[in-house]
Amino acid sequence: TANNILVQVGKFLDLNSRKQDVVSYWGKERFLLLLPDTELDGGTILIEKLCKKVEAREFSHSNQAIHITMSFRIGAYDGETMTIEDCIQEADECLL
């Protein structure tokens, strides 16, 4: 099922993120990555690396190899003038 692939992708993202990062499933085939103490440029670099790693990775479904690609949206939480919801909305408007 698609859920099996989502579990594999989630684990892969978690294993390929930094120790301080948090990977969670956000629903509707989406993941949310929290990148503490990371500027927007640093987050963009990390996300681009993850995209390449996911694309190069072979996932498995019903004993068949599956290659996938991912797109990410990114936003920077400033901790002062915005809420977490504002940050997520900003990310929704910025597709990488």
Backbone as a printed PyTorch tensor [residue, N CA C, xyz], in Angstrom:
tensor([[[ 0.8320, -1.1910,  0.0000],
         [ 0.0000,  0.0000,  0.0000],
         [ 0.8720,  1.2480,  0.0000]],

        [[ 0.2370,  2.3650, -0.2630],
         [ 0.9600,  3.6430, -0.2370],
         [ 1.4950,  3.9230,  1.1620]],

        [[ 0.7840,  3.4440,  2.1850],
         [ 1.2490,  3.6670,  3.5600],
         [ 2.6140,  3.0470,  3.7910]],

        [[ 2.8670,  1.8820,  3.2000],
         [ 4.1610,  1.2290,  3.3350],
         [ 5.2730,  2.1170,  2.7670]],

        [[ 5.0380,  2.7070,  1.6290],
         [ 6.0200,  3.6080,  1.0200],
         [ 6.2110,  4.8360,  1.9060]],

        [[ 5.1270,  5.3920,  2.4460],
         [ 5.2420,  6.5600,  3.3110],
         [ 6.0660,  6.2560,  4.5560]],

        [[ 5.8930,  5.0660,  5.1210],
         [ 6.6930,  4.6570,  6.2840],
         [ 8.1650,  4.5720,  5.8870]],

        [[ 8.4480,  3.9620,  4.7460],
         [ 9.8330,  3.8510,  4.2810],
         [10.4560,  5.2320,  4.0520]],

        [[ 9.7000,  6.1130,  3.4220],
         [10.2010,  7.4640,  3.1490],
         [10.4320,  8.2130,  4.4540]],

        [[ 9.4960,  8.1220,  5.3800],
         [ 9.6600,  8.7940,  6.6690],
         [10.9100,  8.3370,  7.3950]],

        [[11.1340,  7.0390,  7.4300],
         [12.3390,  6.5020,  8.0760],
         [13.5880,  6.9800,  7.3590]],

        [[13.5350,  6.9820,  6.0260],
         [14.6900,  7.4180,  5.2360],
         [15.0080,  8.8840,  5.5120]],

        [[13.9720,  9.7340,  5.5410],
         [14.1820, 11.1530,  5.8340],
         [14.7820, 11.3250,  7.2270]],

        [[14.2660, 10.5690,  8.1750],
         [14.7670, 10.6610,  9.5450],
         [16.2310, 10.2360,  9.6210]],

        [[16.5780,  9.1480,  8.9650],
         [17.9560,  8.6560,  8.9900],
         [18.9260,  9.5850,  8.2610]],

        [[18.4190, 10.3650,  7.3140],
         [19.2780, 11.2330,  6.5230],
         [19.2020, 12.6940,  6.9300]],

        [[18.5390, 12.9610,  8.0450],
         [18.5010, 14.3050,  8.6020],
         [19.5140, 14.3940,  9.7400]],

        [[19.7150, 15.5940, 10.2300],
         [20.6510, 15.7850, 11.3270],
         [20.0080, 15.3760, 12.6430]],

        [[20.8240, 15.1610, 13.6670],
         [20.3110, 14.7370, 14.9730],
         [19.2700, 15.6930, 15.5280]],

        [[19.4660, 16.9880, 15.3520],
         [18.5640, 17.9740, 15.9320],
         [17.2700, 18.1560, 15.1280]],

        [[17.1980, 17.6170, 13.9180],
         [16.0190, 17.7810, 13.0830],
         [14.9070, 16.8310, 13.5230]],

        [[13.6800, 17.2380, 13.2670],
         [12.5150, 16.4160, 13.5930],
         [11.7350, 16.1720, 12.3040]],

        [[11.4950, 14.9100, 12.0050],
         [10.7220, 14.5220, 10.8260],
         [ 9.4040, 13.9430, 11.3120]],

        [[ 8.3020, 14.4400, 10.7540],
         [ 7.0070, 13.8880, 11.1240],
         [ 6.0990, 13.8350,  9.9040]],

        [[ 5.1510, 12.9160,  9.9590],
         [ 4.1650, 12.8040,  8.8940],
         [ 3.1330, 13.8960,  9.0940]],

        [[ 2.7900, 14.6310,  8.0440],
         [ 1.9040, 15.7820,  8.1360],
         [ 0.5490, 15.5050,  7.4980]],

        [[ 0.3660, 14.3320,  6.9440],
         [-0.9080, 13.9640,  6.3370],
         [-0.9350, 14.1870,  4.8410]],

        [[-1.8190, 13.4410,  4.1680],
         [-1.9970, 13.5590,  2.7160],
         [-0.6700, 13.4630,  1.9710]],

        [[ 0.1240, 12.4570,  2.3220],
         [ 1.4190, 12.1950,  1.6810],
         [ 2.3980, 13.3560,  1.8400]],

        [[ 2.3170, 14.0300,  2.9900],
         [ 3.2250, 15.1490,  3.2780],
         [ 3.9780, 14.8800,  4.5650]],

        [[ 5.1830, 15.4040,  4.6220],
         [ 6.0010, 15.3370,  5.8210],
         [ 6.3370, 16.7480,  6.2500]],

        [[ 6.5580, 16.9090,  7.5380],
         [ 6.9860, 18.1850,  8.0970],
         [ 8.3560, 17.9730,  8.7190]],

        [[ 9.3240, 18.7590,  8.2970],
         [10.6650, 18.6920,  8.8660],
         [10.9250, 19.9830,  9.6320]],

        [[11.2450, 19.8490, 10.8970],
         [11.6230, 21.0010, 11.7140],
         [13.1420, 21.0000, 11.7990]],

        [[13.7450, 22.1040, 11.4050],
         [15.1980, 22.2280, 11.3560],
         [15.6450, 23.3220, 12.3160]],

        [[15.8000, 22.9850, 13.6080],
         [16.1400, 24.0100, 14.6050],
         [17.4740, 24.6910, 14.3060]],

        [[17.5240, 25.9710, 14.6740],
         [18.7510, 26.7610, 14.5340],
         [19.3200, 26.7010, 13.1250]],

        [[18.4290, 26.7650, 12.1280],
         [18.8520, 26.6800, 10.7300],
         [18.2800, 27.8710,  9.9710]],

        [[19.1500, 28.6160,  9.3250],
         [18.7140, 29.7340,  8.4880],
         [18.0600, 29.1750,  7.2240]],

        [[17.3290, 30.0240,  6.5290],
         [16.6220, 29.6110,  5.3240],
         [17.5770, 29.0170,  4.2820]],

        [[18.7400, 29.6380,  4.0870],
         [19.7060, 29.1230,  3.1060],
         [20.2150, 27.7390,  3.4920]],

        [[20.4940, 27.5450,  4.7790],
         [20.9570, 26.2360,  5.2480],
         [19.8820, 25.1750,  5.1060]],

        [[18.6380, 25.5620,  5.3690],
         [17.5300, 24.6420,  5.1950],
         [17.3590, 24.2490,  3.7410]],

        [[17.5220, 25.2130,  2.8490],
         [17.4120, 24.9430,  1.4140],
         [18.4800, 23.9520,  0.9670]],

        [[19.6940, 24.1210,  1.4450],
         [20.7880, 23.2060,  1.0930],
         [20.4750, 21.7980,  1.5890]],

        [[20.0190, 21.6910,  2.8280],
         [19.6910, 20.3810,  3.3880],
         [18.5700, 19.7130,  2.6010]],

        [[17.5330, 20.4580,  2.2650],
         [16.3990, 19.9110,  1.5230],
         [16.8380, 19.4540,  0.1330]],

        [[17.6820, 20.2230, -0.5240],
         [18.1720, 19.8240, -1.8450],
         [18.9530, 18.5120, -1.7560]],

        [[19.7420, 18.3530, -0.7090],
         [20.4740, 17.0920, -0.5170],
         [19.5140, 15.9320, -0.2910]],

        [[18.4790, 16.1700,  0.5250],
         [17.4950, 15.1200,  0.7720],
         [16.7750, 14.7230, -0.5140]],

        [[16.4370, 15.7000, -1.3400],
         [15.7730, 15.3980, -2.6170],
         [16.6340, 14.4690, -3.4650]],

        [[17.9170, 14.7650, -3.5560],
         [18.8330, 13.9330, -4.3570],
         [18.9590, 12.5340, -3.7740]],

        [[19.0290, 12.4420, -2.4460],
         [19.1480, 11.1280, -1.8030],
         [17.8840, 10.2950, -2.0040]],

        [[16.7290, 10.9240, -1.8930],
         [15.4680, 10.2050, -2.0890],
         [15.3770,  9.7180, -3.5340]],

        [[15.7430, 10.5710, -4.4720],
         [15.6760, 10.2110, -5.8880],
         [16.6110,  9.0470, -6.2110]],

        [[17.7570,  8.9890, -5.5470],
         [18.7260,  7.9260, -5.7960],
         [18.3730,  6.6220, -5.0730]],

        [[17.5120,  6.7030, -4.0980],
         [17.1470,  5.5560, -3.2610],
         [16.1280,  4.6830, -3.9600]],

        [[16.2540,  3.3980, -3.7530],
         [15.2860,  2.4400, -4.2720],
         [14.3980,  1.9900, -3.1170]],

        [[13.1170,  2.2890, -3.2160],
         [12.1580,  1.8450, -2.2220],
         [11.5030,  0.5690, -2.7370]],

        [[10.7940, -0.1170, -1.8740],
         [10.2140, -1.3920, -2.2620],
         [ 8.7230, -1.4330, -1.9450]],

        [[ 7.9620, -1.9360, -2.9130],
         [ 6.5230, -2.1250, -2.7240],
         [ 6.1200, -3.4100, -3.4380]],

        [[ 5.5550, -4.3380, -2.6940],
         [ 5.1420, -5.6360, -3.2510],
         [ 6.2890, -6.2930, -4.0190]],

        [[ 7.4560, -6.2750, -3.4030],
         [ 8.6630, -6.8730, -3.9820],
         [ 9.0920, -6.2450, -5.3000]],

        [[ 8.6790, -5.0310, -5.5490],
         [ 9.1040, -4.3070, -6.7390],
         [ 9.8370, -3.0450, -6.3170]],

        [[10.9040, -2.7480, -7.0500],
         [11.6710, -1.5340, -6.7850],
         [10.8920, -0.3200, -7.2850]],

        [[10.8600,  0.6940, -6.4690],
         [10.1640,  1.9290, -6.8220],
         [11.1130,  3.1000, -6.5880]],

        [[11.1830,  3.9690, -7.5730],
         [11.9460,  5.2030, -7.4340],
         [10.9530,  6.3530, -7.3460]],

        [[11.1910,  7.2430, -6.4220],
         [10.2870,  8.3750, -6.2430],
         [11.0860,  9.6750, -6.2510]],

        [[10.3780, 10.7440, -6.4240],
         [10.9650, 12.0730, -6.2450],
         [10.1030, 12.7960, -5.2230]],

        [[10.6730, 13.8200, -4.6330],
         [ 9.9390, 14.6090, -3.6500],
         [10.1290, 16.0790, -3.9650]],

        [[ 9.1420, 16.8590, -3.6030],
         [ 9.2920, 18.3070, -3.6430],
         [ 9.0420, 18.8060, -2.2260]],

        [[ 9.6630, 19.8960, -1.8970],
         [ 9.5510, 20.4440, -0.5590],
         [ 9.1520, 21.9070, -0.6290]],

        [[ 8.5130, 22.3400,  0.4100],
         [ 8.2190, 23.7550,  0.6050],
         [ 8.9480, 24.1480,  1.8840]],

        [[ 9.4770, 25.3520,  1.9000],
         [10.3030, 25.7390,  3.0410],
         [ 9.8990, 27.1200,  3.5480]],

        [[ 9.9350, 27.2660,  4.8460],
         [ 9.6600, 28.5460,  5.4790],
         [10.5680, 28.6960,  6.6860]],

        [[10.8170, 29.9160,  7.0850],
         [11.6880, 30.1760,  8.2290],
         [10.8640, 30.7950,  9.3580]],

        [[10.9270, 30.1760, 10.5110],
         [10.2290, 30.6710, 11.6990],
         [11.1690, 31.6000, 12.4450]],

        [[10.7450, 32.8420, 12.6330],
         [11.6310, 33.8130, 13.2850],
         [11.4920, 33.8350, 14.7980]],

        [[10.4630, 33.1770, 15.3280],
         [10.3020, 33.0970, 16.7730],
         [ 9.8230, 34.3770, 17.4340]],

        [[ 9.6070, 35.4160, 16.6530],
         [ 9.2110, 36.6820, 17.2410],
         [ 7.9230, 37.2420, 16.6520]],

        [[ 7.8710, 37.3980, 15.3470],
         [ 6.7470, 38.0900, 14.7220],
         [ 5.7530, 37.1530, 14.0550]],

        [[ 5.9970, 35.8560, 14.1040],
         [ 5.1000, 34.9260, 13.4290],
         [ 4.7640, 33.7440, 14.3220]],

        [[ 3.6550, 33.1190, 13.9980],
         [ 3.2780, 31.8930, 14.6860],
         [ 3.7850, 30.7010, 13.8680]],

        [[ 3.7100, 29.5320, 14.4540],
         [ 4.0600, 28.3220, 13.7120],
         [ 3.1490, 28.1970, 12.4890]],

        [[ 1.8750, 28.5240, 12.6510],
         [ 0.9280, 28.4660, 11.5310],
         [ 1.3550, 29.4030, 10.4110]],

        [[ 1.8590, 30.6030, 10.7680],
         [ 2.3620, 31.5420,  9.7570],
         [ 3.5340, 30.9220,  8.9900]],

        [[ 4.4010, 30.2570,  9.7190],
         [ 5.5680, 29.6420,  9.0960],
         [ 5.1390, 28.5450,  8.1260]],

        [[ 4.1910, 27.7240,  8.5320],
         [ 3.7090, 26.6530,  7.6610],
         [ 3.0260, 27.2410,  6.4320]],

        [[ 2.2640, 28.3070,  6.6170],
         [ 1.6310, 28.9610,  5.4680],
         [ 2.6920, 29.5140,  4.5200]],

        [[ 3.7490, 30.1160,  5.0640],
         [ 4.8440, 30.6230,  4.2470],
         [ 5.4700, 29.5000,  3.4340]],

        [[ 5.6710, 28.3590,  4.0900],
         [ 6.2490, 27.2030,  3.4050],
         [ 5.3200, 26.7180,  2.2980]],

        [[ 4.0210, 26.7120,  2.5510],
         [ 3.0530, 26.2780,  1.5450],
         [ 3.1070, 27.1450,  0.2950]],

        [[ 3.5550, 28.3750,  0.4410],
         [ 3.6160, 29.3020, -0.6960],
         [ 4.9620, 29.2790, -1.4050]],

        [[ 5.9000, 28.4650, -0.9380],
         [ 7.2480, 28.4640, -1.4930],
         [ 7.6750, 27.0340, -1.8090]],

        [[ 7.4190, 26.5620, -3.0040],
         [ 7.7480, 25.2060, -3.4110],
         [ 9.1740, 25.1420, -3.9270]],

        [[ 9.9500, 24.1710, -3.3800],
         [11.3310, 23.9350, -3.8630],
         [11.3490, 22.6900, -4.7080]]])
